[in-house]
């Protein structure tokens, strides 16, 4: 039986939400602790994660308050490492495909998320690249998708890796926040989410991911919207 888990997280952070989604998919018992990324506790880096980033997990050890982490618990960090750890810890979750080929495909999908989609999204939202570059990244993901289901058929680590970024993209585009031309956000969102549009497989997949309970339970849209309005306020002249 898995030992006690304390998850150090932050609502604003898509990487932290990866770990939260995985834990919810696994129906794991865990203690979440919110870290203020603008005012991190002095104890966090020396006692939990020397990189001072979220997410991080304290695994096992004695039952202590989250803000008094024990040196006897094992500290783990980095979102994709934690997602795989949770998948291994809770094999009943199905997050790790049982088939070796499907596991390899899931990890390749994650590589495309990491190397193509996330950089293209960040560059577009900051007004540093045209929307065509974002569409190329979307096309790269769409070519990997099956006709039905999730990234490799059944829901897996591949889907966990992408979902938080789609959730934040939805907020940003819907609210027309960012450095791209004013008014472009809602148009791009409509293009990406129309199941009869130019990216039908991606749109169907996107909509299924954001309808999943593990995403909805770990995403505070009102909070993200408020924070993003401040973050992106000065990106347009």
mmCIF file of the C-alpha atoms, coordinates in Angstrom:
data_MODEL
# 
_entry.id   MODEL 
# 
loop_
_atom_site.group_PDB 
_atom_site.id 
_atom_site.type_symbol 
_atom_site.label_atom_id 
_atom_site.label_alt_id 
_atom_site.label_comp_id 
_atom_site.label_asym_id 
_atom_site.label_entity_id 
_atom_site.label_seq_id 
_atom_site.pdbx_PDB_ins_code 
_atom_site.Cartn_x 
_atom_site.Cartn_y 
_atom_site.Cartn_z 
_atom_site.occupancy 
_atom_site.B_iso_or_equiv 
_atom_site.pdbx_formal_charge 
_atom_site.auth_seq_id 
_atom_site.auth_comp_id 
_atom_site.auth_asym_id 
_atom_site.auth_atom_id 
_atom_site.pdbx_PDB_model_num 
ATOM 1   C CA . UNK A 1 1   ? 0.000   0.000  0.000   1.00 0.00 ? 1   UNK A CA 1 
ATOM 2   C CA . UNK A 1 2   ? 1.401   3.449  -0.915  1.00 0.00 ? 2   UNK A CA 1 
ATOM 3   C CA . UNK A 1 3   ? 2.704   5.590  1.928   1.00 0.00 ? 3   UNK A CA 1 
ATOM 4   C CA . UNK A 1 4   ? 1.518   9.079  2.823   1.00 0.00 ? 4   UNK A CA 1 
ATOM 5   C CA . UNK A 1 5   ? 1.864   11.729 0.117   1.00 0.00 ? 5   UNK A CA 1 
ATOM 6   C CA . UNK A 1 6   ? 2.165   15.481 0.536   1.00 0.00 ? 6   UNK A CA 1 
ATOM 7   C CA . UNK A 1 7   ? 1.972   17.410 -2.732  1.00 0.00 ? 7   UNK A CA 1 
ATOM 8   C CA . UNK A 1 8   ? 3.491   20.872 -2.867  1.00 0.00 ? 8   UNK A CA 1 
ATOM 9   C CA . UNK A 1 9   ? 1.638   22.673 -5.614  1.00 0.00 ? 9   UNK A CA 1 
ATOM 10  C CA . UNK A 1 10  ? 0.395   26.046 -6.891  1.00 0.00 ? 10  UNK A CA 1 
ATOM 11  C CA . UNK A 1 11  ? -2.898  26.789 -8.638  1.00 0.00 ? 11  UNK A CA 1 
ATOM 12  C CA . UNK A 1 12  ? -1.263  28.969 -11.262 1.00 0.00 ? 12  UNK A CA 1 
ATOM 13  C CA . UNK A 1 13  ? 1.279   26.372 -12.365 1.00 0.00 ? 13  UNK A CA 1 
ATOM 14  C CA . UNK A 1 14  ? 0.435   23.973 -15.231 1.00 0.00 ? 14  UNK A CA 1 
ATOM 15  C CA . UNK A 1 15  ? 3.328   21.704 -14.284 1.00 0.00 ? 15  UNK A CA 1 
ATOM 16  C CA . UNK A 1 16  ? 1.959   21.325 -10.769 1.00 0.00 ? 16  UNK A CA 1 
ATOM 17  C CA . UNK A 1 17  ? -1.486  20.546 -12.124 1.00 0.00 ? 17  UNK A CA 1 
ATOM 18  C CA . UNK A 1 18  ? -0.008  17.568 -13.952 1.00 0.00 ? 18  UNK A CA 1 
ATOM 19  C CA . UNK A 1 19  ? 0.732   15.928 -10.596 1.00 0.00 ? 19  UNK A CA 1 
ATOM 20  C CA . UNK A 1 20  ? -2.691  16.862 -9.215  1.00 0.00 ? 20  UNK A CA 1 
ATOM 21  C CA . UNK A 1 21  ? -4.473  15.357 -12.212 1.00 0.00 ? 21  UNK A CA 1 
ATOM 22  C CA . UNK A 1 22  ? -2.454  12.139 -11.913 1.00 0.00 ? 22  UNK A CA 1 
ATOM 23  C CA . UNK A 1 23  ? -3.267  11.831 -8.208  1.00 0.00 ? 23  UNK A CA 1 
ATOM 24  C CA . UNK A 1 24  ? -6.968  12.390 -8.887  1.00 0.00 ? 24  UNK A CA 1 
ATOM 25  C CA . UNK A 1 25  ? -6.951  9.817  -11.681 1.00 0.00 ? 25  UNK A CA 1 
ATOM 26  C CA . UNK A 1 26  ? -5.348  7.369  -9.253  1.00 0.00 ? 26  UNK A CA 1 
ATOM 27  C CA . UNK A 1 27  ? -7.929  8.223  -6.562  1.00 0.00 ? 27  UNK A CA 1 
ATOM 28  C CA . UNK A 1 28  ? -4.971  8.650  -4.239  1.00 0.00 ? 28  UNK A CA 1 
ATOM 29  C CA . UNK A 1 29  ? -5.173  10.012 -0.724  1.00 0.00 ? 29  UNK A CA 1 
ATOM 30  C CA . UNK A 1 30  ? -2.818  12.968 -0.481  1.00 0.00 ? 30  UNK A CA 1 
ATOM 31  C CA . UNK A 1 31  ? -2.338  16.266 1.301   1.00 0.00 ? 31  UNK A CA 1 
ATOM 32  C CA . UNK A 1 32  ? -2.050  19.278 -1.017  1.00 0.00 ? 32  UNK A CA 1 
ATOM 33  C CA . UNK A 1 33  ? -0.091  22.310 0.156   1.00 0.00 ? 33  UNK A CA 1 
ATOM 34  C CA . UNK A 1 34  ? -0.198  25.536 -1.826  1.00 0.00 ? 34  UNK A CA 1 
ATOM 35  C CA . UNK A 1 35  ? 3.112   27.319 -2.358  1.00 0.00 ? 35  UNK A CA 1 
ATOM 36  C CA . UNK A 1 36  ? 3.002   31.051 -3.080  1.00 0.00 ? 36  UNK A CA 1 
ATOM 37  C CA . UNK A 1 37  ? 5.452   31.239 -5.979  1.00 0.00 ? 37  UNK A CA 1 
ATOM 38  C CA . UNK A 1 38  ? 5.964   34.967 -5.425  1.00 0.00 ? 38  UNK A CA 1 
ATOM 39  C CA . UNK A 1 39  ? 6.698   34.524 -1.739  1.00 0.00 ? 39  UNK A CA 1 
ATOM 40  C CA . UNK A 1 40  ? 8.016   31.023 -1.162  1.00 0.00 ? 40  UNK A CA 1 
ATOM 41  C CA . UNK A 1 41  ? 8.445   29.833 2.412   1.00 0.00 ? 41  UNK A CA 1 
ATOM 42  C CA . UNK A 1 42  ? 12.033  29.906 3.624   1.00 0.00 ? 42  UNK A CA 1 
ATOM 43  C CA . UNK A 1 43  ? 11.872  26.219 4.506   1.00 0.00 ? 43  UNK A CA 1 
ATOM 44  C CA . UNK A 1 44  ? 10.714  25.057 1.077   1.00 0.00 ? 44  UNK A CA 1 
ATOM 45  C CA . UNK A 1 45  ? 14.015  24.918 -0.840  1.00 0.00 ? 45  UNK A CA 1 
ATOM 46  C CA . UNK A 1 46  ? 16.206  23.438 1.916   1.00 0.00 ? 46  UNK A CA 1 
ATOM 47  C CA . UNK A 1 47  ? 13.620  20.938 3.154   1.00 0.00 ? 47  UNK A CA 1 
ATOM 48  C CA . UNK A 1 48  ? 11.615  19.966 0.037   1.00 0.00 ? 48  UNK A CA 1 
ATOM 49  C CA . UNK A 1 49  ? 13.003  21.003 -3.356  1.00 0.00 ? 49  UNK A CA 1 
ATOM 50  C CA . UNK A 1 50  ? 16.415  22.691 -3.718  1.00 0.00 ? 50  UNK A CA 1 
ATOM 51  C CA . UNK A 1 51  ? 15.289  24.043 -7.110  1.00 0.00 ? 51  UNK A CA 1 
ATOM 52  C CA . UNK A 1 52  ? 12.492  25.870 -5.232  1.00 0.00 ? 52  UNK A CA 1 
ATOM 53  C CA . UNK A 1 53  ? 9.924   24.875 -7.870  1.00 0.00 ? 53  UNK A CA 1 
ATOM 54  C CA . UNK A 1 54  ? 6.586   23.094 -7.832  1.00 0.00 ? 54  UNK A CA 1 
ATOM 55  C CA . UNK A 1 55  ? 5.403   20.421 -8.012  1.00 0.00 ? 55  UNK A CA 1 
ATOM 56  C CA . UNK A 1 56  ? 7.201   18.366 -5.418  1.00 0.00 ? 56  UNK A CA 1 
ATOM 57  C CA . UNK A 1 57  ? 6.158   15.406 -3.301  1.00 0.00 ? 57  UNK A CA 1 
ATOM 58  C CA . UNK A 1 58  ? 7.153   14.336 0.200   1.00 0.00 ? 58  UNK A CA 1 
ATOM 59  C CA . UNK A 1 59  ? 6.580   10.586 0.239   1.00 0.00 ? 59  UNK A CA 1 
ATOM 60  C CA . UNK A 1 60  ? 6.379   8.474  3.362   1.00 0.00 ? 60  UNK A CA 1 
ATOM 61  C CA . UNK A 1 61  ? 7.893   9.410  6.703   1.00 0.00 ? 61  UNK A CA 1 
ATOM 62  C CA . UNK A 1 62  ? 6.036   10.424 9.858   1.00 0.00 ? 62  UNK A CA 1 
ATOM 63  C CA . UNK A 1 63  ? 2.674   12.201 9.934   1.00 0.00 ? 63  UNK A CA 1 
ATOM 64  C CA . UNK A 1 64  ? 3.746   15.839 10.220  1.00 0.00 ? 64  UNK A CA 1 
ATOM 65  C CA . UNK A 1 65  ? 2.271   19.174 9.079   1.00 0.00 ? 65  UNK A CA 1 
ATOM 66  C CA . UNK A 1 66  ? 3.029   19.937 5.430   1.00 0.00 ? 66  UNK A CA 1 
ATOM 67  C CA . UNK A 1 67  ? 4.887   23.101 6.421   1.00 0.00 ? 67  UNK A CA 1 
ATOM 68  C CA . UNK A 1 68  ? 7.136   21.079 8.728   1.00 0.00 ? 68  UNK A CA 1 
ATOM 69  C CA . UNK A 1 69  ? 8.419   18.428 6.285   1.00 0.00 ? 69  UNK A CA 1 
ATOM 70  C CA . UNK A 1 70  ? 10.276  15.548 7.867   1.00 0.00 ? 70  UNK A CA 1 
ATOM 71  C CA . UNK A 1 71  ? 13.826  14.649 6.815   1.00 0.00 ? 71  UNK A CA 1 
ATOM 72  C CA . UNK A 1 72  ? 12.632  11.037 6.936   1.00 0.00 ? 72  UNK A CA 1 
ATOM 73  C CA . UNK A 1 73  ? 10.265  11.428 3.979   1.00 0.00 ? 73  UNK A CA 1 
ATOM 74  C CA . UNK A 1 74  ? 11.516  10.994 0.412   1.00 0.00 ? 74  UNK A CA 1 
ATOM 75  C CA . UNK A 1 75  ? 11.424  14.191 -1.626  1.00 0.00 ? 75  UNK A CA 1 
ATOM 76  C CA . UNK A 1 76  ? 10.667  13.973 -5.346  1.00 0.00 ? 76  UNK A CA 1 
ATOM 77  C CA . UNK A 1 77  ? 10.275  16.723 -7.949  1.00 0.00 ? 77  UNK A CA 1 
ATOM 78  C CA . UNK A 1 78  ? 9.723   17.569 -11.636 1.00 0.00 ? 78  UNK A CA 1 
ATOM 79  C CA . UNK A 1 79  ? 6.236   17.173 -13.040 1.00 0.00 ? 79  UNK A CA 1 
ATOM 80  C CA . UNK A 1 80  ? 6.779   14.365 -15.534 1.00 0.00 ? 80  UNK A CA 1 
ATOM 81  C CA . UNK A 1 81  ? 8.852   12.406 -13.037 1.00 0.00 ? 81  UNK A CA 1 
ATOM 82  C CA . UNK A 1 82  ? 6.005   12.718 -10.542 1.00 0.00 ? 82  UNK A CA 1 
ATOM 83  C CA . UNK A 1 83  ? 3.366   11.699 -13.082 1.00 0.00 ? 83  UNK A CA 1 
ATOM 84  C CA . UNK A 1 84  ? 5.303   8.521  -13.881 1.00 0.00 ? 84  UNK A CA 1 
ATOM 85  C CA . UNK A 1 85  ? 5.904   7.894  -10.173 1.00 0.00 ? 85  UNK A CA 1 
ATOM 86  C CA . UNK A 1 86  ? 2.176   8.154  -9.472  1.00 0.00 ? 86  UNK A CA 1 
ATOM 87  C CA . UNK A 1 87  ? 1.411   5.886  -12.439 1.00 0.00 ? 87  UNK A CA 1 
ATOM 88  C CA . UNK A 1 88  ? 3.837   3.289  -11.051 1.00 0.00 ? 88  UNK A CA 1 
ATOM 89  C CA . UNK A 1 89  ? 2.559   3.667  -7.503  1.00 0.00 ? 89  UNK A CA 1 
ATOM 90  C CA . UNK A 1 90  ? -1.067  3.219  -8.557  1.00 0.00 ? 90  UNK A CA 1 
ATOM 91  C CA . UNK A 1 91  ? -1.066  0.714  -11.442 1.00 0.00 ? 91  UNK A CA 1 
ATOM 92  C CA . UNK A 1 92  ? -4.858  0.375  -11.168 1.00 0.00 ? 92  UNK A CA 1 
ATOM 93  C CA . UNK A 1 93  ? -5.134  3.947  -12.486 1.00 0.00 ? 93  UNK A CA 1 
ATOM 94  C CA . UNK A 1 94  ? -4.166  2.786  -15.977 1.00 0.00 ? 94  UNK A CA 1 
ATOM 95  C CA . UNK A 1 95  ? -2.005  5.877  -16.425 1.00 0.00 ? 95  UNK A CA 1 
ATOM 96  C CA . UNK A 1 96  ? 0.798   3.658  -17.658 1.00 0.00 ? 96  UNK A CA 1 
ATOM 97  C CA . UNK A 1 97  ? -0.397  1.658  -20.663 1.00 0.00 ? 97  UNK A CA 1 
ATOM 98  C CA . UNK A 1 98  ? 0.108   -2.056 -20.063 1.00 0.00 ? 98  UNK A CA 1 
ATOM 99  C CA . UNK A 1 99  ? 1.395   -2.559 -23.608 1.00 0.00 ? 99  UNK A CA 1 
ATOM 100 C CA . UNK A 1 100 ? 5.056   -1.681 -24.235 1.00 0.00 ? 100 UNK A CA 1 
ATOM 101 C CA . UNK A 1 101 ? 4.301   -0.117 -27.614 1.00 0.00 ? 101 UNK A CA 1 
ATOM 102 C CA . UNK A 1 102 ? 1.566   2.072  -26.132 1.00 0.00 ? 102 UNK A CA 1 
ATOM 103 C CA . UNK A 1 103 ? 3.921   3.158  -23.333 1.00 0.00 ? 103 UNK A CA 1 
ATOM 104 C CA . UNK A 1 104 ? 6.516   4.181  -25.911 1.00 0.00 ? 104 UNK A CA 1 
ATOM 105 C CA . UNK A 1 105 ? 3.865   6.038  -27.928 1.00 0.00 ? 105 UNK A CA 1 
ATOM 106 C CA . UNK A 1 106 ? 2.692   7.848  -24.791 1.00 0.00 ? 106 UNK A CA 1 
ATOM 107 C CA . UNK A 1 107 ? 6.232   8.987  -24.038 1.00 0.00 ? 107 UNK A CA 1 
ATOM 108 C CA . UNK A 1 108 ? 6.753   10.108 -27.625 1.00 0.00 ? 108 UNK A CA 1 
ATOM 109 C CA . UNK A 1 109 ? 3.527   12.112 -27.465 1.00 0.00 ? 109 UNK A CA 1 
ATOM 110 C CA . UNK A 1 110 ? 4.850   13.784 -24.314 1.00 0.00 ? 110 UNK A CA 1 
ATOM 111 C CA . UNK A 1 111 ? 8.069   14.627 -26.149 1.00 0.00 ? 111 UNK A CA 1 
ATOM 112 C CA . UNK A 1 112 ? 6.054   16.423 -28.852 1.00 0.00 ? 112 UNK A CA 1 
ATOM 113 C CA . UNK A 1 113 ? 4.098   18.289 -26.165 1.00 0.00 ? 113 UNK A CA 1 
ATOM 114 C CA . UNK A 1 114 ? 7.357   19.349 -24.537 1.00 0.00 ? 114 UNK A CA 1 
ATOM 115 C CA . UNK A 1 115 ? 9.398   20.199 -27.617 1.00 0.00 ? 115 UNK A CA 1 
ATOM 116 C CA . UNK A 1 116 ? 6.748   21.587 -29.972 1.00 0.00 ? 116 UNK A CA 1 
ATOM 117 C CA . UNK A 1 117 ? 3.421   22.515 -28.397 1.00 0.00 ? 117 UNK A CA 1 
ATOM 118 C CA . UNK A 1 118 ? 4.514   24.227 -25.189 1.00 0.00 ? 118 UNK A CA 1 
ATOM 119 C CA . UNK A 1 119 ? 7.221   26.396 -26.825 1.00 0.00 ? 119 UNK A CA 1 
ATOM 120 C CA . UNK A 1 120 ? 4.882   27.338 -29.692 1.00 0.00 ? 120 UNK A CA 1 
ATOM 121 C CA . UNK A 1 121 ? 2.105   28.270 -27.275 1.00 0.00 ? 121 UNK A CA 1 
ATOM 122 C CA . UNK A 1 122 ? 4.343   30.411 -25.076 1.00 0.00 ? 122 UNK A CA 1 
ATOM 123 C CA . UNK A 1 123 ? 5.824   32.188 -28.070 1.00 0.00 ? 123 UNK A CA 1 
ATOM 124 C CA . UNK A 1 124 ? 2.393   32.911 -29.562 1.00 0.00 ? 124 UNK A CA 1 
ATOM 125 C CA . UNK A 1 125 ? 0.799   34.157 -26.347 1.00 0.00 ? 125 UNK A CA 1 
ATOM 126 C CA . UNK A 1 126 ? 3.733   36.499 -25.766 1.00 0.00 ? 126 UNK A CA 1 
ATOM 127 C CA . UNK A 1 127 ? 3.289   37.943 -29.250 1.00 0.00 ? 127 UNK A CA 1 
ATOM 128 C CA . UNK A 1 128 ? 6.658   36.648 -30.445 1.00 0.00 ? 128 UNK A CA 1 
ATOM 129 C CA . UNK A 1 129 ? 5.452   34.354 -33.232 1.00 0.00 ? 129 UNK A CA 1 
ATOM 130 C CA . UNK A 1 130 ? 2.475   34.135 -35.600 1.00 0.00 ? 130 UNK A CA 1 
ATOM 131 C CA . UNK A 1 131 ? -0.473  31.847 -35.007 1.00 0.00 ? 131 UNK A CA 1 
ATOM 132 C CA . UNK A 1 132 ? 0.657   29.698 -37.931 1.00 0.00 ? 132 UNK A CA 1 
ATOM 133 C CA . UNK A 1 133 ? 3.521   28.411 -35.762 1.00 0.00 ? 133 UNK A CA 1 
ATOM 134 C CA . UNK A 1 134 ? 1.032   27.374 -33.094 1.00 0.00 ? 134 UNK A CA 1 
ATOM 135 C CA . UNK A 1 135 ? -1.104  25.623 -35.701 1.00 0.00 ? 135 UNK A CA 1 
ATOM 136 C CA . UNK A 1 136 ? 1.959   23.668 -36.884 1.00 0.00 ? 136 UNK A CA 1 
ATOM 137 C CA . UNK A 1 137 ? 2.449   22.388 -33.329 1.00 0.00 ? 137 UNK A CA 1 
ATOM 138 C CA . UNK A 1 138 ? -1.227  21.463 -33.111 1.00 0.00 ? 138 UNK A CA 1 
ATOM 139 C CA . UNK A 1 139 ? -0.924  19.598 -36.398 1.00 0.00 ? 139 UNK A CA 1 
ATOM 140 C CA . UNK A 1 140 ? 2.083   17.697 -35.014 1.00 0.00 ? 140 UNK A CA 1 
ATOM 141 C CA . UNK A 1 141 ? -0.062  16.500 -32.113 1.00 0.00 ? 141 UNK A CA 1 
ATOM 142 C CA . UNK A 1 142 ? -3.065  15.758 -34.308 1.00 0.00 ? 142 UNK A CA 1 
ATOM 143 C CA . UNK A 1 143 ? -1.036  13.435 -36.542 1.00 0.00 ? 143 UNK A CA 1 
ATOM 144 C CA . UNK A 1 144 ? -0.338  11.264 -33.477 1.00 0.00 ? 144 UNK A CA 1 
ATOM 145 C CA . UNK A 1 145 ? -3.951  11.021 -32.327 1.00 0.00 ? 145 UNK A CA 1 
ATOM 146 C CA . UNK A 1 146 ? -6.100  7.964  -33.001 1.00 0.00 ? 146 UNK A CA 1 
ATOM 147 C CA . UNK A 1 147 ? -9.562  8.395  -34.500 1.00 0.00 ? 147 UNK A CA 1 
ATOM 148 C CA . UNK A 1 148 ? -11.185 7.876  -31.094 1.00 0.00 ? 148 UNK A CA 1 
ATOM 149 C CA . UNK A 1 149 ? -10.159 8.049  -27.483 1.00 0.00 ? 149 UNK A CA 1 
ATOM 150 C CA . UNK A 1 150 ? -7.175  9.813  -26.008 1.00 0.00 ? 150 UNK A CA 1 
ATOM 151 C CA . UNK A 1 151 ? -3.546  10.170 -27.098 1.00 0.00 ? 151 UNK A CA 1 
ATOM 152 C CA . UNK A 1 152 ? -2.851  6.434  -27.222 1.00 0.00 ? 152 UNK A CA 1 
ATOM 153 C CA . UNK A 1 153 ? -6.428  5.199  -26.895 1.00 0.00 ? 153 UNK A CA 1 
ATOM 154 C CA . UNK A 1 154 ? -7.075  4.944  -23.164 1.00 0.00 ? 154 UNK A CA 1 
ATOM 155 C CA . UNK A 1 155 ? -6.358  7.903  -20.895 1.00 0.00 ? 155 UNK A CA 1 
ATOM 156 C CA . UNK A 1 156 ? -2.674  7.893  -19.878 1.00 0.00 ? 156 UNK A CA 1 
ATOM 157 C CA . UNK A 1 157 ? 0.369   9.872  -18.817 1.00 0.00 ? 157 UNK A CA 1 
ATOM 158 C CA . UNK A 1 158 ? 0.392   11.422 -22.305 1.00 0.00 ? 158 UNK A CA 1 
ATOM 159 C CA . UNK A 1 159 ? -2.915  13.148 -21.676 1.00 0.00 ? 159 UNK A CA 1 
ATOM 160 C CA . UNK A 1 160 ? -1.906  14.286 -18.200 1.00 0.00 ? 160 UNK A CA 1 
ATOM 161 C CA . UNK A 1 161 ? 1.143   16.012 -19.698 1.00 0.00 ? 161 UNK A CA 1 
ATOM 162 C CA . UNK A 1 162 ? -0.893  18.179 -22.086 1.00 0.00 ? 162 UNK A CA 1 
ATOM 163 C CA . UNK A 1 163 ? -4.163  18.905 -20.294 1.00 0.00 ? 163 UNK A CA 1 
ATOM 164 C CA . UNK A 1 164 ? -3.061  21.746 -17.959 1.00 0.00 ? 164 UNK A CA 1 
ATOM 165 C CA . UNK A 1 165 ? -1.652  23.715 -20.880 1.00 0.00 ? 165 UNK A CA 1 
ATOM 166 C CA . UNK A 1 166 ? -4.860  23.382 -22.874 1.00 0.00 ? 166 UNK A CA 1 
ATOM 167 C CA . UNK A 1 167 ? -6.846  24.579 -19.876 1.00 0.00 ? 167 UNK A CA 1 
ATOM 168 C CA . UNK A 1 168 ? -4.728  27.699 -19.567 1.00 0.00 ? 168 UNK A CA 1 
ATOM 169 C CA . UNK A 1 169 ? -4.749  28.256 -23.317 1.00 0.00 ? 169 UNK A CA 1 
ATOM 170 C CA . UNK A 1 170 ? -8.547  28.172 -23.210 1.00 0.00 ? 170 UNK A CA 1 
ATOM 171 C CA . UNK A 1 171 ? -8.654  30.904 -20.571 1.00 0.00 ? 171 UNK A CA 1 
ATOM 172 C CA . UNK A 1 172 ? -6.087  33.041 -22.337 1.00 0.00 ? 172 UNK A CA 1 
ATOM 173 C CA . UNK A 1 173 ? -7.735  32.831 -25.754 1.00 0.00 ? 173 UNK A CA 1 
ATOM 174 C CA . UNK A 1 174 ? -11.297 33.178 -24.485 1.00 0.00 ? 174 UNK A CA 1 
ATOM 175 C CA . UNK A 1 175 ? -10.353 36.332 -22.566 1.00 0.00 ? 175 UNK A CA 1 
ATOM 176 C CA . UNK A 1 176 ? -8.183  37.569 -25.468 1.00 0.00 ? 176 UNK A CA 1 
ATOM 177 C CA . UNK A 1 177 ? -5.143  37.944 -23.214 1.00 0.00 ? 177 UNK A CA 1 
ATOM 178 C CA . UNK A 1 178 ? -1.607  38.082 -24.550 1.00 0.00 ? 178 UNK A CA 1 
ATOM 179 C CA . UNK A 1 179 ? 0.721   39.850 -26.918 1.00 0.00 ? 179 UNK A CA 1 
ATOM 180 C CA . UNK A 1 180 ? -0.893  38.627 -30.136 1.00 0.00 ? 180 UNK A CA 1 
ATOM 181 C CA . UNK A 1 181 ? -3.162  41.026 -32.093 1.00 0.00 ? 181 UNK A CA 1 
ATOM 182 C CA . UNK A 1 182 ? -6.263  42.126 -30.205 1.00 0.00 ? 182 UNK A CA 1 
ATOM 183 C CA . UNK A 1 183 ? -9.313  40.050 -31.100 1.00 0.00 ? 183 UNK A CA 1 
ATOM 184 C CA . UNK A 1 184 ? -7.317  37.070 -32.339 1.00 0.00 ? 184 UNK A CA 1 
ATOM 185 C CA . UNK A 1 185 ? -7.754  34.987 -29.189 1.00 0.00 ? 185 UNK A CA 1 
ATOM 186 C CA . UNK A 1 186 ? -11.417 33.993 -29.589 1.00 0.00 ? 186 UNK A CA 1 
ATOM 187 C CA . UNK A 1 187 ? -10.870 33.273 -33.291 1.00 0.00 ? 187 UNK A CA 1 
ATOM 188 C CA . UNK A 1 188 ? -7.965  30.939 -32.542 1.00 0.00 ? 188 UNK A CA 1 
ATOM 189 C CA . UNK A 1 189 ? -9.953  29.208 -29.799 1.00 0.00 ? 189 UNK A CA 1 
ATOM 190 C CA . UNK A 1 190 ? -12.838 28.624 -32.210 1.00 0.00 ? 190 UNK A CA 1 
ATOM 191 C CA . UNK A 1 191 ? -10.432 27.165 -34.776 1.00 0.00 ? 191 UNK A CA 1 
ATOM 192 C CA . UNK A 1 192 ? -8.870  24.780 -32.258 1.00 0.00 ? 192 UNK A CA 1 
ATOM 193 C CA . UNK A 1 193 ? -12.114 23.574 -30.668 1.00 0.00 ? 193 UNK A CA 1 
ATOM 194 C CA . UNK A 1 194 ? -14.430 23.177 -33.680 1.00 0.00 ? 194 UNK A CA 1 
ATOM 195 C CA . UNK A 1 195 ? -14.866 19.456 -34.313 1.00 0.00 ? 195 UNK A CA 1 
ATOM 196 C CA . UNK A 1 196 ? -15.865 20.259 -37.913 1.00 0.00 ? 196 UNK A CA 1 
ATOM 197 C CA . UNK A 1 197 ? -12.960 22.681 -38.349 1.00 0.00 ? 197 UNK A CA 1 
ATOM 198 C CA . UNK A 1 198 ? -9.422  22.300 -39.722 1.00 0.00 ? 198 UNK A CA 1 
ATOM 199 C CA . UNK A 1 199 ? -8.200  20.250 -36.727 1.00 0.00 ? 199 UNK A CA 1 
ATOM 200 C CA . UNK A 1 200 ? -11.116 17.868 -36.061 1.00 0.00 ? 200 UNK A CA 1 
ATOM 201 C CA . UNK A 1 201 ? -9.205  15.145 -34.211 1.00 0.00 ? 201 UNK A CA 1 
ATOM 202 C CA . UNK A 1 202 ? -7.385  17.668 -32.054 1.00 0.00 ? 202 UNK A CA 1 
ATOM 203 C CA . UNK A 1 203 ? -10.619 19.542 -31.307 1.00 0.00 ? 203 UNK A CA 1 
ATOM 204 C CA . UNK A 1 204 ? -12.422 16.366 -30.253 1.00 0.00 ? 204 UNK A CA 1 
ATOM 205 C CA . UNK A 1 205 ? -9.454  15.375 -28.115 1.00 0.00 ? 205 UNK A CA 1 
ATOM 206 C CA . UNK A 1 206 ? -9.135  18.855 -26.581 1.00 0.00 ? 206 UNK A CA 1 
ATOM 207 C CA . UNK A 1 207 ? -12.809 18.927 -25.654 1.00 0.00 ? 207 UNK A CA 1 
ATOM 208 C CA . UNK A 1 208 ? -12.670 15.455 -24.101 1.00 0.00 ? 208 UNK A CA 1 
ATOM 209 C CA . UNK A 1 209 ? -9.632  16.347 -22.004 1.00 0.00 ? 209 UNK A CA 1 
ATOM 210 C CA . UNK A 1 210 ? -11.219 19.466 -20.560 1.00 0.00 ? 210 UNK A CA 1 
ATOM 211 C CA . UNK A 1 211 ? -14.471 17.620 -19.828 1.00 0.00 ? 211 UNK A CA 1 
ATOM 212 C CA . UNK A 1 212 ? -12.648 15.034 -17.710 1.00 0.00 ? 212 UNK A CA 1 
ATOM 213 C CA . UNK A 1 213 ? -13.387 15.161 -13.986 1.00 0.00 ? 213 UNK A CA 1 
ATOM 214 C CA . UNK A 1 214 ? -9.715  15.069 -12.951 1.00 0.00 ? 214 UNK A CA 1 
ATOM 215 C CA . UNK A 1 215 ? -9.116  18.290 -14.891 1.00 0.00 ? 215 UNK A CA 1 
ATOM 216 C CA . UNK A 1 216 ? -12.200 20.080 -13.596 1.00 0.00 ? 216 UNK A CA 1 
ATOM 217 C CA . UNK A 1 217 ? -11.426 19.099 -10.004 1.00 0.00 ? 217 UNK A CA 1 
ATOM 218 C CA . UNK A 1 218 ? -7.913  20.559 -10.186 1.00 0.00 ? 218 UNK A CA 1 
ATOM 219 C CA . UNK A 1 219 ? -8.471  23.726 -12.249 1.00 0.00 ? 219 UNK A CA 1 
ATOM 220 C CA . UNK A 1 220 ? -9.622  26.998 -10.697 1.00 0.00 ? 220 UNK A CA 1 
ATOM 221 C CA . UNK A 1 221 ? -10.694 28.939 -13.776 1.00 0.00 ? 221 UNK A CA 1 
ATOM 222 C CA . UNK A 1 222 ? -11.689 32.101 -11.910 1.00 0.00 ? 222 UNK A CA 1 
ATOM 223 C CA . UNK A 1 223 ? -8.331  32.224 -10.136 1.00 0.00 ? 223 UNK A CA 1 
ATOM 224 C CA . UNK A 1 224 ? -6.348  31.586 -13.327 1.00 0.00 ? 224 UNK A CA 1 
ATOM 225 C CA . UNK A 1 225 ? -8.344  34.225 -15.205 1.00 0.00 ? 225 UNK A CA 1 
ATOM 226 C CA . UNK A 1 226 ? -7.710  36.861 -12.546 1.00 0.00 ? 226 UNK A CA 1 
ATOM 227 C CA . UNK A 1 227 ? -3.989  36.123 -12.410 1.00 0.00 ? 227 UNK A CA 1 
ATOM 228 C CA . UNK A 1 228 ? -3.600  36.020 -16.189 1.00 0.00 ? 228 UNK A CA 1 
ATOM 229 C CA . UNK A 1 229 ? -5.325  39.374 -16.634 1.00 0.00 ? 229 UNK A CA 1 
ATOM 230 C CA . UNK A 1 230 ? -2.595  40.861 -14.471 1.00 0.00 ? 230 UNK A CA 1 
ATOM 231 C CA . UNK A 1 231 ? 0.244   38.831 -16.013 1.00 0.00 ? 231 UNK A CA 1 
ATOM 232 C CA . UNK A 1 232 ? -0.598  39.698 -19.621 1.00 0.00 ? 232 UNK A CA 1 
ATOM 233 C CA . UNK A 1 233 ? -1.858  43.251 -19.067 1.00 0.00 ? 233 UNK A CA 1 
ATOM 234 C CA . UNK A 1 234 ? 1.208   44.982 -20.501 1.00 0.00 ? 234 UNK A CA 1 
ATOM 235 C CA . UNK A 1 235 ? 1.985   42.715 -23.460 1.00 0.00 ? 235 UNK A CA 1 
ATOM 236 C CA . UNK A 1 236 ? 0.101   44.931 -25.923 1.00 0.00 ? 236 UNK A CA 1 
ATOM 237 C CA . UNK A 1 237 ? 0.977   48.504 -26.627 1.00 0.00 ? 237 UNK A CA 1 
# 
